[in-house]
Amino acid sequence: MRSNFDKQLETLQNRLAQMATYIEAALDCAVTALITQDLSKAEKAVEYETDIDRMERETEDLCLRILLLQRPVAKDLRTVSAALKMITDMERIGDQARDIGEILLQAPYAIRITADSDISRMATATIKMVHDVVEAFIRNDMAMAEKVISYDDVIDEFYARTKEDLIAEIRAGAMDVNAQVDLLSIAKYFERIGDHATNIAEWVIFSITGRHKI
């Protein structure tokens, strides 16, 4: 009985890891499209959302089957409960990657960033946060989860600087106002992705300790 349960938990971890892989790929496509103006990458970021939604449903179904059929307790119950919460935030990250792709596809003007811009660095950091927080869950690594939470402050700093710079450029008439507003929206999406990764990290800590930040 326990052996079957352990296999289900392993399947759950694998599905979360696969979902995270798709999310990272979607975000990477969105960032590449921003830097290179390759709209096929933006289209791919949008298309990934279908797979991410499917994986969310499949993983949720697996969690519910484990809860109903295996009736886990203590640490095992926390693990499955945390996974249920995590997939909601993961799906929302996929939504935001799609939203970035759609902005790029629908804009009648060029929206471009450089590889060394704060938005680009923020994007890279959020992709790493998503990767690391799922690894923390799989490894039961509380220190890694706490590191993800602390790094959200870095994301917030990137966003604050980006917002300040874009507002200054708008006031100076440095480029198309609509493009600047879209860039600010994109930066906000990355800031929210950092928030979702933080939420996931808090559920990882709950799965390990039984305590969740209110």
Secondary structure, DSSP 8 states (H G I E B T S, - for coil): -HHHHHHHHHHHHHHHHHHHHHHHHHHHHHHHHHHH--HHHHHHHHHHHHHHHHHHHHHHHHHHHIIIII---HHHHHHHHHHHHHHHHHHHHHHHHHHHHHHHHH-SS-----TTSHHHHHHHHHHHHHHHHHHHHHHT-HHHHHHHHHHHHHHHHHHHHHHHHHHHHHHHT-S-HHHHHHHHHHHHHHHHHHHHHHHHHHHHHHHHHS----
